[in-house]
Amino acid sequence: MKKTKEILKKIYILVGKKRFSTPEKIVLSFLAIIVIFALNFFLTKWSVSQKKQYPVTNLIVPPLEDAALKTAVTVSASKTLSLPESAKIRDPFLPSKNTELALTDKIKAKPELNLKISGILMDKDVPSAIINSRIVKIGDVISGKTVVDIEKEAVILMEDGDLYVLELRKK
């Protein structure tokens, strides 16, 4: 109540030295109170901290007409859902196993190549390898084979759609 009186005094001062009649004072006071309550209502209604979330404790299922369906429906609100055991979660950033299998099917196990790896240079930007005393990078062609990938221990080459793996031999 004190706040309302203070607000009314401020309004009276802001309006000026004009003297209001008693009915005008009552109307102004009434309008000021309505504005205060409206602001309070909208601020509390739209406030994020005032929103309440109620947990679902009971689930209401409408009655079913068919007797066979009535027996088949069972509902439990506290039951948690889980993935079936057959569903496996995988890392989306790793290639799928199907892709790996497809690549390994195309790779020749022991090709007879006249290529020899002397070393592999693993640079973070552009890895390179030394094959037959020549430095090659991904995309280079050596002896008709294109360098597809350079790994820590091997170089993968491709010729006519066939993949070949040259492994680095440790001495």
C-alpha positions in Angstrom: 0.0 0.0 0.0 2.9 2.3 0.7 4.3 1.8 -2.7 1.0 2.6 -4.3 0.8 5.9 -2.3 4.4 6.8 -3.3 3.6 6.1 -7.0 0.5 8.2 -6.8 2.5 11.1 -5.2 5.1 10.8 -8.0 2.3 10.9 -10.6 0.8 13.9 -8.9 4.2 15.7 -8.9 4.8 14.8 -12.6 1.5 16.1 -13.7 2.3 19.5 -12.4 0.6 22.1 -10.3 -2.8 21.5 -11.8 -5.3 20.9 -9.2 -7.5 17.9 -9.9 -11.0 17.5 -8.6 -11.8 14.6 -6.4 -13.4 12.5 -9.2 -10.3 13.0 -11.3 -8.0 12.0 -8.5 -10.1 8.8 -8.0 -9.9 7.9 -11.7 -6.1 8.6 -11.9 -5.6 6.5 -8.8 -7.7 3.7 -10.1 -5.8 3.8 -13.5 -2.4 3.8 -11.7 -3.4 0.8 -9.7 -4.6 -1.1 -12.8 -1.3 -0.3 -14.6 0.7 -1.6 -11.6 -1.3 -4.8 -11.3 -1.1 -5.4 -15.1 2.6 -5.0 -15.1 3.0 -7.3 -12.2 0.8 -9.9 -13.8 2.6 -9.9 -17.2 6.1 -9.8 -15.6 5.4 -12.8 -13.4 3.6 -14.7 -16.2 6.4 -14.3 -18.7 9.3 -14.6 -16.3 11.5 -17.7 -17.1 12.2 -18.3 -13.4 8.5 -18.5 -12.6 7.7 -21.2 -15.1 7.1 -24.6 -13.4 7.5 -27.9 -15.1 5.4 -30.7 -13.7 6.5 -34.3 -14.1 4.1 -36.7 -15.7 3.1 -39.2 -13.1 -0.1 -40.7 -14.6 -0.8 -41.4 -18.2 -4.4 -41.4 -19.2 -5.3 -43.7 -22.0 -8.8 -43.4 -23.5 -11.0 -46.5 -23.3 -10.8 -48.8 -26.3 -13.7 -50.3 -28.1 -12.2 -53.6 -29.1 -11.7 -56.1 -26.2 -8.6 -57.6 -27.9 -7.0 -54.2 -27.9 -7.9 -53.6 -24.3 -5.8 -56.5 -23.1 -2.9 -55.6 -25.3 -2.5 -52.1 -24.0 -0.4 -51.7 -20.8 1.0 -48.3 -19.8 3.6 -47.5 -17.1 4.6 -43.9 -16.6 7.6 -44.7 -14.5 9.1 -47.2 -17.0 12.2 -45.8 -18.8 12.8 -46.6 -22.4 16.0 -48.2 -23.6 17.4 -49.2 -26.9 17.1 -52.9 -27.9 20.3 -54.9 -27.5 20.5 -55.4 -31.2 20.9 -51.6 -31.7 24.5 -50.5 -31.3 25.6 -46.9 -31.0 28.7 -46.0 -33.0 30.9 -42.9 -33.2 29.6 -40.8 -36.1 33.1 -39.4 -36.7 34.6 -42.9 -37.4 34.0 -44.6 -40.8 31.4 -47.3 -40.7 32.5 -50.9 -40.7 30.8 -51.5 -44.0 33.2 -48.9 -45.6 36.2 -50.6 -44.0 35.1 -54.0 -45.3 34.6 -52.6 -48.8 38.1 -51.2 -48.8 39.7 -54.3 -47.5 37.9 -56.4 -50.1 39.5 -54.3 -52.9 43.0 -54.4 -51.3 45.3 -57.0 -52.8 46.9 -59.1 -50.1 50.4 -59.8 -51.5 50.8 -58.0 -54.8 54.1 -58.5 -56.6 55.3 -54.9 -56.9 58.7 -53.6 -57.8 58.2 -50.8 -55.3 60.0 -50.4 -52.0 59.3 -48.0 -49.2 62.4 -46.5 -47.6 60.5 -44.2 -45.1 57.4 -42.4 -44.2 57.3 -38.8 -43.2 54.1 -38.0 -41.2 53.7 -34.3 -41.4 50.4 -32.9 -40.0 49.6 -31.1 -43.2 51.0 -33.2 -46.0 52.2 -36.7 -45.2 54.8 -38.1 -47.6 56.7 -41.3 -48.3 59.9 -42.3 -49.9 59.2 -45.0 -52.5 62.1 -46.2 -54.8 64.2 -43.2 -53.6 61.5 -40.8 -54.7 59.4 -38.6 -52.4 55.7 -39.0 -53.1 52.6 -37.4 -51.6 48.9 -38.3 -51.7 47.7 -38.0 -55.3 51.2 -38.6 -56.9 51.6 -41.4 -59.4 54.6 -43.8 -59.3 55.0 -46.8 -61.6 51.4 -46.3 -62.9 49.9 -46.4 -59.4 48.3 -43.4 -57.6 49.1 -42.8 -54.0 45.7 -42.9 -52.2 46.7 -42.7 -48.5 49.8 -42.6 -46.4 49.7 -44.1 -42.9 52.3 -44.5 -40.2 53.3 -48.0 -41.3 52.0 -48.3 -44.8 51.2 -46.6 -48.1 48.0 -47.4 -50.1 48.3 -47.3 -53.9 45.5 -47.7 -56.5 45.8 -48.9 -60.1 42.7 -49.6 -62.3 40.4 -49.7 -59.2 42.6 -52.2 -57.4 44.2 -51.1 -54.1 47.7 -52.2 -53.1 49.3 -51.8 -49.7 53.0 -51.2 -49.3 54.1 -51.8 -45.8 57.1 -50.3 -44.2 59.5 -53.0 -43.1 61.3 -52.5 -39.9 65.0 -53.5 -39.8 
